[in-house]
Amino acid sequence: MHAPWRLLVVAAALGITLAGCGQSGGGDGAAPQPVDLEFTVPTVDGGTFHGTQLSGRPAVLWFWAPWCVICAGQAPHVTALAADYAGQVTFVGVAGLDDSVEAMQRFIDLTGVGDLAHLADREGVVWQRFDITSQSSFAVLDADGVVVASGLIRPTDLPDHLDRLVG
């Protein structure tokens, strides 16, 4: 097979694989179950975050890494959405894929996302809990803790999910 055809085959396979990203649900007909919110992780600013703080209202978890250029580009959109849905939706940044809390704090300072709570999930507890495997991903939860969307969601698509949850 010539190189251009190989590239086309790989690109097609990647496109098919990515077509399923950003969606939740297993398609087995069972009702979605709430995520177990019984976890505790440190925050980047030295505090503690309890997963149960996500109960009672819709929430958006933004999974980012300090070195992620895409994450940095999404930061203004995430902060604008957090302001637009203030009091209705909880927004939480979940930093991971890096052991340096200092690097996480630099990202927060440089991107201006300091108004959000940010978890220093160095051990990947939250990433695993929500089955997130790459940055920049999102998990959207309803008020009962059920994941209604997750994966590589564009920030501009988040209002579609959020409006259904708060409207």
Residue, then its C-alpha position, 0 to 999 in steps of 0.5 A: m500500500h502506498a504511503p498516501w493510502r496508508l495515511l487515508v486509512v489511518a485517518a478514516a479509522l481515527g475519524i470513526t474512533l473519534a466519532g464516539c468521543g464526547q458521548s456518554g451512555g452504554g447503549d445497553g438500555a439500562a438507565p444511567q447510574p449516578v457516579d459514586l461521589e464519595f471521594t476526597v482530593p486536594t485542591v490546587d490551593g491547598g484545600t480539600f474537595h469532597g465529591t459530595q459537593l457535586s450533589g444537588r445541582p448540575a455540574v461540569l468537570w473540566f479535566w485539564a493538564p498544565w502543559c495542555v495548549i488546547c486546555a489553555g485555549q478553552a480557559p476563557h470559554v470555561t470561565a465565561l460559562a461558569a459566570d453565565y451559569a453561576g448559582q445554577v451549575t457547579f464548575v470544577g477544574v480537575a488538573g492531572l497528568d502532572d505531579s507538579v502542583e506548582a505547574m497547575q497553579r501557574f496554569i491557573d494564574l496564566t489562564g485566569v481561571g482562578d475563580l473556579a475550584h481546581l482539584a490537584d488530582r495527581e493520583g488520577v482518582v477523579w479522572q478514573r472515577f469519571d473514566i476520563t483518559s485524556q485532556s481536555s475533556f469534560a464530564v457533565l452531571d445532572a443534579d443526581g450525579v448522573v453523567v449526561a455527557s462526557g469526553l472531548i466536548r467543545p466548550t461551545d457545545l456545553p450550553d446545549h447540555l446545560d440548558r436542558l439541565v437547568g431549563 
